[in-house]
Amino acid sequence: MRKFLFVLSRGPEDPTRAVRCFQFAKIAAEKGHEVTVFLVDDAVYFANLGMAERVKCPTGDELLPYLKVLQEKGKILVCKPCAATRMIGEDDLPGGFAISTGVTLIDLAEDAKVFSF
């Protein structure tokens, strides 16, 4: 199987882009691929599941069900400086999420198909 890296920079202000990122990442994970979602900028707000559960795109798709699959079948990484700027720390993260850095993002990109949202 392949490695896929999904980089999301948009937060709750762009529900369509956020939902599609998690939807496609979920599909890849369910097909058995190694999937990482890397949250940067305002996307780090999705580390708050209460915020994520309110996100729905115009087609009716909701972000939270896709995110929950990735908590189990993939990795969700949260940009350290982006999180710190928004007062999100390691202790604030739910299961399946981890703080990471740009160095890790670039390392992951070296060996993966990259999708940016």
Residue frames as a rotation matrix with the C-alpha (Angstrom) as fourth column:
MET 1
0.574 0.819 0.000 0.00
0.819 -0.574 0.000 0.00
0.000 0.000 -1.000 0.00
ARG 2
-0.091 -0.575 0.813 0.97
0.566 -0.701 -0.433 3.61
0.819 0.421 0.390 -0.37
LYS 3
-0.426 -0.088 -0.900 1.60
0.825 -0.447 -0.347 6.50
-0.372 -0.890 0.264 1.99
PHE 4
0.069 0.519 0.852 -0.69
0.667 -0.659 0.347 9.51
0.742 0.545 -0.392 1.78
LEU 5
-0.664 -0.280 -0.693 -0.19
0.695 -0.574 -0.434 12.86
-0.276 -0.770 0.576 3.49
PHE 6
0.220 0.794 0.567 -3.12
0.779 -0.493 0.388 15.26
0.588 0.357 -0.726 3.72
VAL 7
-0.781 -0.504 -0.369 -2.19
0.623 -0.669 -0.405 18.81
-0.042 -0.546 0.837 4.75
LEU 8
0.262 0.931 0.255 -5.08
0.841 -0.349 0.413 20.96
0.473 0.106 -0.875 5.94
SER 9
-0.823 -0.566 -0.042 -4.58
0.530 -0.739 -0.416 24.67
0.205 -0.365 0.908 6.61
ARG 10
-0.488 0.729 0.480 -8.23
-0.357 -0.669 0.653 25.76
0.796 0.148 0.587 6.66
GLY 11
-0.991 0.131 -0.005 -10.29
0.045 0.304 -0.952 25.73
-0.124 -0.943 -0.308 9.82
PRO 12
-0.382 0.924 0.007 -13.97
0.672 0.282 -0.685 26.08
-0.635 -0.257 -0.729 10.67
GLU 13
-0.114 0.315 -0.942 -14.25
-0.361 -0.897 -0.256 29.10
-0.926 0.311 0.216 8.37
ASP 14
-0.274 -0.022 -0.962 -13.97
-0.957 0.109 0.270 26.78
0.099 0.994 -0.051 5.35
PRO 15
0.066 0.353 0.933 -16.09
-0.627 0.743 -0.237 23.71
-0.777 -0.569 0.271 6.17
THR 16
0.919 0.315 -0.236 -16.17
-0.374 0.511 -0.774 22.34
-0.123 0.800 0.588 2.63
ARG 17
0.281 -0.897 -0.340 -12.40
-0.604 0.109 -0.789 22.15
0.746 0.427 -0.511 2.28
ALA 18
-0.426 -0.435 0.793 -11.98
-0.903 0.259 -0.344 20.74
-0.056 -0.862 -0.503 5.79
VAL 19
0.385 0.657 0.649 -14.63
-0.561 0.725 -0.401 18.03
-0.733 -0.210 0.647 5.32
ARG 20
0.902 -0.037 -0.430 -13.25
-0.374 0.427 -0.823 16.98
0.214 0.903 0.372 1.94
CYS 21
-0.106 -0.994 0.033 -9.72
-0.830 0.070 -0.554 16.66
0.548 -0.086 -0.832 3.34
PHE 22
-0.485 -0.054 0.873 -10.90
-0.740 0.558 -0.377 14.30
-0.466 -0.828 -0.311 6.06
GLN 23
0.628 0.766 0.138 -13.27
-0.534 0.553 -0.639 12.48
-0.566 0.327 0.756 3.72
PHE 24
0.691 -0.408 -0.597 -10.55
-0.495 0.335 -0.801 11.62
0.527 0.849 0.030 1.21
ALA 25
-0.420 -0.845 0.331 -8.11
-0.827 0.206 -0.523 10.74
0.374 -0.493 -0.785 4.00
LYS 26
-0.058 0.513 0.856 -10.73
-0.718 0.575 -0.393 8.39
-0.694 -0.637 0.335 5.47
ILE 27
0.874 0.390 -0.290 -11.25
-0.471 0.537 -0.700 6.71
-0.117 0.748 0.653 2.10
ALA 28
0.206 -0.891 -0.406 -7.49
-0.622 0.201 -0.757 6.15
0.756 0.408 -0.512 1.73
ALA 29
-0.538 -0.401 0.742 -7.23
-0.842 0.301 -0.448 4.75
-0.044 -0.865 -0.500 5.28
GLU 30
0.287 0.747 0.600 -10.16
-0.621 0.622 -0.477 2.39
-0.729 -0.235 0.642 4.72
LYS 31
0.865 -0.063 -0.498 -8.45
-0.419 0.458 -0.784 1.11
0.278 0.887 0.370 1.56
GLY 32
0.845 -0.511 -0.156 -5.50
0.522 0.729 0.442 0.12
-0.112 -0.455 0.883 3.74
HIS 33
0.282 -0.767 0.577 -3.11
0.388 -0.459 -0.800 2.96
0.878 0.449 0.168 2.90
GLU 34
-0.211 -0.436 -0.875 -0.89
0.971 -0.196 -0.137 4.59
-0.111 -0.878 0.465 5.51
VAL 35
0.258 0.476 0.841 -2.54
0.570 -0.778 0.266 7.97
0.781 0.410 -0.471 6.08
THR 36
-0.470 -0.345 -0.812 -1.38
0.837 -0.465 -0.287 11.06
-0.278 -0.815 0.508 7.96
VAL 37
0.544 0.563 0.623 -3.38
0.620 -0.769 0.154 14.26
0.565 0.303 -0.767 8.27
PHE 38
-0.513 -0.747 -0.424 -1.22
0.858 -0.435 -0.271 17.25
0.018 -0.503 0.864 9.22
LEU 39
0.608 0.792 0.046 -3.11
0.777 -0.606 0.172 20.24
0.164 -0.069 -0.984 10.62
VAL 40
-0.628 -0.775 -0.069 -1.56
0.778 -0.622 -0.089 23.68
0.026 -0.110 0.994 10.21
ASP 41
-0.866 0.241 0.439 -2.75
-0.151 -0.961 0.230 27.24
0.478 0.133 0.869 10.74
ASP 42
-0.375 0.790 0.485 -6.48
-0.927 -0.339 -0.164 27.43
0.035 -0.511 0.859 11.64
ALA 43
0.195 0.423 -0.885 -6.97
-0.415 0.853 0.316 23.70
0.889 0.306 0.342 11.00
VAL 44
-0.792 -0.526 -0.309 -5.44
0.054 0.444 -0.895 23.04
0.608 -0.725 -0.323 14.44
TYR 45
-0.507 0.693 0.513 -8.82
-0.862 -0.397 -0.316 24.08
-0.015 -0.602 0.798 15.88
PHE 46
0.340 0.662 -0.668 -10.10
-0.660 0.674 0.332 20.65
0.670 0.328 0.666 14.78
ALA 47
-0.650 -0.560 -0.514 -8.08
0.064 0.633 -0.771 19.15
0.758 -0.534 -0.376 17.62
ASN 48
-0.791 0.548 0.270 -11.04
-0.452 -0.227 -0.863 20.35
-0.411 -0.805 0.427 19.67
LEU 49
-0.885 0.435 0.166 -13.66
0.459 0.757 0.464 17.70
0.076 0.487 -0.870 18.90
GLY 50
-0.094 0.865 -0.492 -16.40
0.637 -0.327 -0.698 20.02
-0.765 -0.380 -0.521 20.14
MET 51
-0.141 -0.035 -0.989 -15.46
-0.538 -0.836 0.106 22.43
-0.831 0.547 0.099 17.37
ALA 52
-0.929 -0.300 -0.217 -15.11
-0.344 0.481 0.806 19.63
-0.137 0.824 -0.550 14.81
GLU 53
-0.661 0.710 0.243 -18.58
0.640 0.703 -0.310 18.24
-0.391 -0.049 -0.919 15.53
ARG 54
0.163 0.741 -0.651 -20.17
0.165 -0.671 -0.722 21.47
-0.973 0.010 -0.232 14.30
VAL 55
-0.476 -0.470 -0.743 -18.50
-0.605 -0.438 0.665 21.39
-0.638 0.766 -0.076 10.87
LYS 56
0.062 0.568 0.821 -20.71
0.528 0.679 -0.510 20.38
-0.847 0.465 -0.258 7.97
CYS 57
-0.906 -0.373 -0.200 -20.38
0.018 -0.505 0.863 21.20
-0.423 0.778 0.465 4.27
PRO 58
-0.417 0.799 -0.433 -23.28
-0.852 -0.510 -0.121 22.18
-0.318 0.318 0.893 1.95
THR 59
-0.377 0.265 -0.888 -23.69
-0.531 0.724 0.441 18.58
0.759 0.637 -0.132 0.73
GLY 60
0.686 0.675 0.274 -24.52
-0.574 0.270 0.773 17.55
0.448 -0.687 0.572 4.29
ASP 61
0.331 -0.657 -0.678 -21.26
0.463 0.739 -0.490 15.69
0.822 -0.151 0.549 4.93
GLU 62
0.948 -0.014 0.317 -20.02
-0.283 -0.493 0.823 16.14
0.145 -0.870 -0.471 8.48
LEU 63
0.156 -0.987 -0.034 -16.39
-0.701 -0.086 -0.708 16.32
0.696 0.134 -0.705 9.49
LEU 64
0.008 -0.233 0.972 -16.54
-0.980 0.190 0.054 14.44
-0.197 -0.954 -0.227 12.81
PRO 65
0.826 0.291 0.482 -17.40
-0.255 0.957 -0.140 10.94
-0.502 -0.007 0.865 11.48
TYR 66
0.794 -0.601 -0.094 -14.47
0.054 0.224 -0.973 11.11
0.606 0.767 0.210 9.05
LEU 67
0.084 -0.777 0.624 -12.15
-0.778 -0.442 -0.447 12.42
0.623 -0.448 -0.642 11.74
LYS 68
0.404 0.140 0.904 -13.10
-0.819 0.495 0.289 9.61
-0.407 -0.858 0.314 14.13
VAL 69
0.992 -0.100 0.075 -12.11
0.124 0.868 -0.480 6.97
-0.017 0.486 0.874 11.54
LEU 70
0.445 -0.880 0.167 -8.72
-0.042 -0.207 -0.978 8.64
0.895 0.428 -0.128 11.17
GLN 71
0.256 -0.320 0.912 -8.20
-0.956 -0.226 0.189 8.68
0.146 -0.920 -0.364 14.92
GLU 72
0.614 0.081 0.785 -8.32
-0.381 0.902 0.204 4.88
-0.692 -0.425 0.584 14.73
LYS 73
0.759 -0.184 0.624 -6.83
0.531 0.729 -0.431 4.08
-0.376 0.659 0.651 11.30
GLY 74
0.470 -0.594 0.653 -4.42
0.502 -0.429 -0.751 6.94
0.727 0.680 0.097 10.64
LYS 75
-0.332 -0.577 -0.746 -2.34
0.925 -0.355 -0.136 9.64
-0.186 -0.735 0.652 12.28
ILE 76
0.685 0.464 0.562 -3.44
0.523 -0.850 0.065 13.20
0.508 0.249 -0.825 12.92
LEU 77
-0.264 -0.870 -0.416 -0.56
0.965 -0.236 -0.119 15.57
0.005 -0.433 0.902 13.56
VAL 78
0.838 0.545 -0.037 -0.92
0.544 -0.827 0.142 19.13
0.047 -0.139 -0.989 14.83
CYS 79
0.158 -0.795 0.586 1.61
0.432 -0.478 -0.765 21.85
0.888 0.374 0.268 13.99
LYS 80
-0.083 -0.284 -0.955 3.39
0.993 0.052 -0.102 22.81
0.079 -0.957 0.278 17.22
PRO 81
-0.923 -0.287 -0.257 3.77
0.329 -0.934 -0.139 26.57
-0.200 -0.212 0.956 16.66
CYS 82
-0.591 0.784 0.190 0.29
-0.160 -0.344 0.925 26.83
0.791 0.516 0.329 15.11
ALA 83
0.224 0.658 -0.719 -1.19
0.616 0.476 0.627 25.11
0.755 -0.584 -0.299 18.16
ALA 84
-0.379 -0.455 -0.806 0.85
0.921 -0.272 -0.279 27.15
-0.092 -0.848 0.522 20.64
THR 85
-0.973 0.028 0.230 -0.29
0.039 -0.960 0.279 30.40
0.229 0.280 0.932 19.01
ARG 86
-0.176 0.984 0.034 -3.90
-0.401 -0.103 0.910 29.26
0.899 0.146 0.413 19.52
MET 87
-0.322 -0.068 0.944 -3.20
-0.944 -0.047 -0.325 28.12
0.066 -0.997 -0.049 23.10
ILE 88
0.850 0.481 -0.214 -3.54
-0.481 0.875 0.058 24.41
0.215 0.054 0.975 22.30
GLY 89
-0.141 -0.926 0.349 -1.11
-0.986 0.163 0.035 22.13
-0.089 -0.339 -0.936 24.09
GLU 90
-0.721 -0.243 -0.649 -0.33
-0.378 0.923 0.075 18.42
0.581 0.299 -0.757 24.07
ASP 91
-0.933 0.360 -0.004 -2.63
0.175 0.446 -0.878 17.90
-0.315 -0.820 -0.479 27.07
ASP 92
-0.285 0.861 -0.422 -5.54
-0.617 -0.502 -0.607 19.41
-0.734 0.088 0.674 25.12
LEU 93
-0.494 0.018 -0.869 -5.35
-0.835 0.269 0.480 16.85
0.242 0.963 -0.118 22.31
PRO 94
0.569 0.706 0.421 -7.78
-0.755 0.651 -0.072 13.93
-0.325 -0.277 0.904 22.07
GLY 95
0.094 -0.498 0.862 -6.61
-0.004 0.865 0.501 10.38
-0.996 -0.051 0.079 21.38
GLY 96
0.410 0.001 0.912 -5.10
0.828 0.420 -0.373 9.83
-0.383 0.908 0.171 17.96
PHE 97
0.889 -0.152 0.431 -3.68
0.083 -0.874 -0.479 13.38
0.450 0.461 -0.765 17.77
ALA 98
0.362 -0.822 -0.441 -0.07
0.866 0.121 0.485 14.41
-0.345 -0.557 0.755 18.38
ILE 99
0.785 -0.240 -0.571 1.91
-0.259 -0.965 0.049 17.64
-0.562 0.110 -0.820 18.29
SER 100
0.369 -0.683 0.630 4.49
0.857 0.512 0.053 17.73
-0.359 0.521 0.775 15.50
THR 101
0.059 -0.472 -0.880 6.73
-0.020 -0.882 0.471 20.11
-0.998 -0.010 -0.062 13.59
GLY 102
0.693 0.146 -0.706 7.43
-0.633 -0.345 -0.693 21.29
-0.345 0.927 -0.146 10.09
VAL 103
-0.430 -0.893 -0.136 10.49
-0.884 0.386 0.263 19.06
-0.182 0.233 -0.955 9.97
THR 104
-0.568 0.309 0.763 8.24
0.043 0.937 -0.348 16.02
-0.822 -0.165 -0.545 10.37
LEU 105
0.536 0.812 -0.231 5.88
-0.148 -0.179 -0.973 17.38
-0.831 0.555 0.024 7.72
ILE 106
0.337 -0.499 -0.798 8.71
-0.939 -0.245 -0.243 17.62
-0.075 0.831 -0.551 5.20
ASP 107
-0.721 -0.604 0.340 10.04
-0.602 0.789 0.126 14.19
-0.344 -0.114 -0.932 6.18
LEU 108
-0.162 0.761 0.629 6.60
0.136 0.648 -0.749 12.66
-0.977 -0.036 -0.208 5.64
ALA 109
0.650 0.464 -0.602 6.22
-0.434 -0.423 -0.795 14.44
-0.624 0.778 -0.073 2.29
GLU 110
-0.289 -0.874 -0.391 9.44
-0.883 0.085 0.462 12.89
-0.370 0.478 -0.796 0.98
ASP 111
-0.976 -0.164 0.140 7.86
-0.129 0.964 0.230 9.43
-0.173 0.207 -0.963 0.81
ALA 112
-0.374 0.920 0.117 4.15
0.513 0.310 -0.800 10.16
-0.773 -0.239 -0.588 0.36
LYS 113
-0.397 0.469 0.789 1.58
0.711 -0.387 0.588 11.34
0.581 0.794 -0.180 -2.12
VAL 114
-0.806 0.019 -0.592 0.67
0.441 -0.648 -0.621 14.78
-0.395 -0.761 0.514 -0.79
PHE 115
-0.055 0.851 0.522 -2.76
0.792 -0.280 0.542 16.42
0.608 0.443 -0.659 -0.89
SER 116
-0.906 -0.284 -0.315 -3.16
0.416 -0.737 -0.532 20.00
-0.081 -0.613 0.786 0.29
PHE 117
0.045 0.975 0.216 -6.42
0.844 -0.153 0.514 21.58
0.534 0.159 -0.830 1.36
